[in-house]
Amino acid sequence: MKVDISIIKRGGVFDNKPFIQHVKKERENLNIMMIYIARCL
């Protein structure tokens, strides 16, 4: 799932307000991605 990780890095998870707004809109998708990442790790 390297693609998911790269998308998150592009989205600027550790960076900023735009991402936070995106999280509010896509909370379910974010949770799913976090689960996939946790499984990969």
N, C-alpha and C positions, 0 to 999 in steps of 0.2 A: 504493500500500500504506500510505496514511496510517493506516488502521485498525490495522495491526500496530504501528506506532510508538506510537500512542496507548495500545495495550494494554500495551506495554513500559513506558511512562511510568507508567501506572496500577499496574503490578506493582512499580514501584520498583526498577528495575535497579540504579541507583546507590545504593540504600538497602539492603537489609539481609538479615538471616538468613532471614526467611520466603522471600525471593526465592531465596536460595542453596539452600534446601531444595527449592524448586520446580524449580530448575535440575537438581538431582540426580535428581528424579523425571522431568523432561521434557527431558533433555539433547538427545535427537534433535530434538524440536520446536524447541528453542532454536536448534540449529544450522541447521535449515531456515529459521527466521525470520531469522537473521543473514545467511544467503545471500541471501534475498529483499531484505533491507535493503541489502546490499552492491550488489546489482544495481540497486536504485532509485537509490542514490547514484552 
